[in-house]
Amino acid sequence: MDDIESIGRIERILLPAGEHFSLEQMKAIIAGGNINVVAGPGSGKTTILAAKLISLLTKQKRGDKGICCITHTNIAVKEIKD
């Protein structure tokens, strides 16, 4: 599945109908390796984290060791679990 198709699928899962990720958000979601997202309250950091996790999990190969997700707030932990 290519990145654009993957982003569209993730948008349908996480965002309200008709909403889309910004270019900067899409870059963070498809970026390889570790990323550090710095932005103000309510800007979508937790949503980007959830989208990144969905992206990684759909690309994960059988036998991969897993994914470690670190966040600084209990709110983000709850949203990721949900």
SULDADA-V125831 format. One line per field, one symbol per residue. ss: DSSP state (@ for helix, = for strand, . for the rest). phi: phi as a letter, one per 20 degrees, with the letter a starting at -180 (. if undefined). A space follows every 50 residues. Layout:
ss=???
phi=???
//
This chain:
ss=..@@@@@@@@@@@@........@@@@@@@@..............@@@@@@ @@@@@@@@@..............@@@@@@@@.
phi=.fffffffffgffddfgnecffgffffffefemfccddafgmeogfffff ffffgfffefegnffpcdddcecfffgfffff
//
